[in-house]
């Protein structure tokens, strides 16, 4: 029996890998349809002429998150390092090449922004706390702008969080709450991501 996936994003690639690993489906019986010339969806990578890669997403694959991804990667053998899994290969790469941005934000004049402070006001902190402690039922289908005042969206924190996780002010307040809870441990180093 063949399995078909539409879209070559991480969901389809993971689904195919799980079929091979957990259901012993033969790879030749898995078909992935992708309209773009690259697979990977928002996690694609492009090899540039100078030998570097350009990635649309950030590189934050830390071992204290993404448990399901690490489980999957542990069962995929490395193509470049025989005997290692992609999980082991990725962890070794991250240890050898830690993320440490020296210019996390750049202003419209191309100058580095000082991000040593989050730029929160007392009101911003209270509103953010209120949002993170509200139940998902209370948040309902509200937007981030329904919970945070306009000044918040001018803070260093918002610019860093927004560019790290692709948030917009009109996005779901529930989704922001989930990300804040999930990635709270990144606060102390957000200026280096």
N, C-alpha and C positions, 0 to 999 in steps of 0.2 A: 504494500500500500504506500502510495506517495503522500508526502506532506507538502503543503504549499503555504508560503508566506508572502504577503504583499508589503513591500518596503524593506530596504536593506539596512534598517536602523538597528540599534542595540537590542530591541525587543525581538526582532526576527532572528538575529544572529544568536542571541541567547536561547531562544526557543529551539533553534536547530541544534545547538550544542547540547541542550538538555535531552532532546530526542535521541541523539547519538549516545550520550552518556547513560541516561536513565532508562530509556526504552529500547536500547540497542538497535535503533533505526539505522539503516545503512545510509551513509552520506549521499550516495548516488540517488536515493529515493526522497531527497529533500530539495525542494525548488524554492528559490527566493527571487521574487520579481522586484526590480528596482528601476525606476525611470531615470535616475541620475547616473552619471558615469562613475561615481564613487559609492561604496557601501559605508555604513556607519551612521547615517542620519546626522544628528547634531554632534556625534562623536567622531566624525570623519577626520582624516588627516591628509594633507597634500604634500608630496615631496617637492620642494622648491629646487630651482636650478643650482643653488649653492650647496645642496646636500642637506639642508635643514628641513624641518617639517613645520607646516602651519596648521594649527588646530583651532577649530571654531570654539570648542569648549575649553574650560580651564583644566589644569592638571592638579587635581586635589584628591587623588586616589589614595587616601590615608588608611592605615590598617585599623583605626578606631571607628571606621564607618564602612558602609557597603558590604556587610557580611555576606549577603547573597552573591554579590559579584565576586568576592574573594573565593567563595565556595566553588563557583563556576570556573574561575580562572585556575584553581588548584587542580582541576581535572583536564586542562588543556596543555599538551606538551609544547614547550618552547621550540620554535623553528630554528633559533640561532644558538641555543645552548642545550645540547642533548643531555637528558637526565634531569633537567629542570622543568618545572611547570611555568606557565605564564605568570601565575601568582608569585612564585619565587623570583622570577626574572624581574617582575615589576617592583617588588619590594627592594631588591638589590639596586635597581636603577634609582628608585626614590632615595635610598640611603646615600648613594654616590652623587646624586644631583638634587639636593633639597631645594624646594621652592623658596626663593627669597627675593622678592621683587624689591628693587631699589627706587622705583618710581611708580608706586601703586596707582596714583592719580596724577593726571596732567591737565592743566587748565587750558582754556581756549587759546592762550598765547604760547602754548607748548612749554610752560614752566612746571616743574615738579611741585605738587601740592604737599605741604607739610601735613602728614596724616598721623602725627604722634598723638593727636587727640581726636576723639570721635566726633566732637562738635555738637554733643547733646546739650540741650537746655534741661532744666529741672522738669519742665512741662513735657519735653520729649520723652524723658525717662519714665515719667508717670504714665503717659499714654502708651508707651511700648509695653510697660508692665501690665497695664490693663488689658491690652490686646493679647499678650501671651498667656494671661491667666483666665481669659474668657473661655467659656466652653465653645466647642464647634457649633453647637446648637444655637448659642447666643450670636455667634459670628454669622451664621447662616450664609447667605450669598452676598454679604457686604464686601465692599472693596477696601483696600488698604487706606485709601483717602478718607473713608468713613470713620477711621479710628485714629489717624495721625494728622496733626495740623500741618499746614503748608510749609512751615519753617523746617520741620523734620526732614523734608525732601531736599533740603539744601545742606544737610549735615554730611561730614566726611563718612560717617557710618553708613548712611543711606547710599552714597555713591559707591562705596566699597562693596556693600551687600548686594546692591543692584547689579553691579558689573560681575560679581562672583557668581550669582545665582540667576541672572537674567530676569529680575523682577522689574515691573513697571508700577507706578502708583495706582493704576486702576485694576491691578490684579487682585486676586482673591485674598481676603484677610486670613481665611483659614489656611491657605497655602503658606502665607508668610509665617503664621504662628507655627506651623509644622516645621518649617525650615529653621526658625529661630530655636525651637526646642532641639531639633536634631543636630544642629551645628553650633550650639552655644559654646562648645569647647574651642571653636575657631576664633572667638572674640579676641583673646590675647595676642593672636598673630595675624589678624585679618589684614593688617597693613603690609604683610609680606607675601600674601597669596598671589 
